[in-house]
């Protein structure tokens, strides 16, 4: 509990001082660390970008040298602690090679662990990251046919198929649909994201996500998020309901206040866990290195709703030609 309280105090302290003037190079790291990280990041980013464009040029056209690409590599080191459990740490990795010029609206994609194999909905919702170092063994190679519609006017549909590169080969197919509504021309927006998949080894799975949100003011955004997931391997319906208030402190720092309920439904609905979480995320170096601090208070069913503290710390680095500023 002391660790979680210390982290909570640290989050609030960092947030309180986050509006102080930033240095010109947008970095919180000492000079010796900057000198080591800079060349390493530049070399890895060039390798990711060059590799994706070289493969794309082989299959596609010379436009691969100039077209925008969604290729990236993401590495992170995460430290997690839960009251009553042992301390855990994980090195995570996730990548995607996006090959956009293979054919108009048809893309060849090589990526790491698929979303369908990330575990239960509870594990996905409570984790800061979806990356695991062992996920590299589950590499997908497939084709994606991009939808050409405007999701604010009609359903945007994306089709995909390919194989998971392991022996024996595991073929898959998936369909994804998205839609965005602006309610009564007001500030509320409703986003729907749905996926139906089939893997030869794991069978069928389906997930739906509904995200209702609106800005509160220039720096705060309110969201209500509903998730439901079914996997043939588990044969149970998992669901979650979250309320979030996202607060942008400045260009490099954000806070998220969350209240989440997780449950399952077989013959009757069961609430497996509910928790409160405060997550602080800061861009600590030039838009590609981030620090997350996230204390949480859980009320799991397995211990008769007795409160259990949890704490997650994570350092994450992106290798990508163009990266958006810090977001949650």
Secondary structure as GFF3:
##gff-version 3
##sequence-region A 1 328
A	DSSP	alpha_helix	2	16	.	.	.	ID=ss1
A	DSSP	alpha_helix	31	59	.	.	.	ID=ss2
A	DSSP	three_ten_helix	62	65	.	.	.	ID=ss3
A	DSSP	beta_strand	72	82	.	.	.	ID=ss4
A	DSSP	beta_strand	88	103	.	.	.	ID=ss5
A	DSSP	beta_strand	106	111	.	.	.	ID=ss6
A	DSSP	three_ten_helix	115	117	.	.	.	ID=ss7
A	DSSP	alpha_helix	121	126	.	.	.	ID=ss8
A	DSSP	three_ten_helix	133	137	.	.	.	ID=ss9
A	DSSP	beta_strand	140	145	.	.	.	ID=ss10
A	DSSP	beta_strand	156	164	.	.	.	ID=ss11
A	DSSP	beta_strand	170	182	.	.	.	ID=ss12
A	DSSP	three_ten_helix	183	185	.	.	.	ID=ss13
A	DSSP	beta_strand	189	199	.	.	.	ID=ss14
A	DSSP	beta_strand	203	215	.	.	.	ID=ss15
A	DSSP	beta_strand	220	231	.	.	.	ID=ss16
A	DSSP	beta_strand	236	250	.	.	.	ID=ss17
A	DSSP	beta_strand	253	265	.	.	.	ID=ss18
A	DSSP	beta_strand	269	285	.	.	.	ID=ss19
A	DSSP	beta_strand	289	298	.	.	.	ID=ss20
A	DSSP	three_ten_helix	301	303	.	.	.	ID=ss21
A	DSSP	beta_strand	308	319	.	.	.	ID=ss22
###
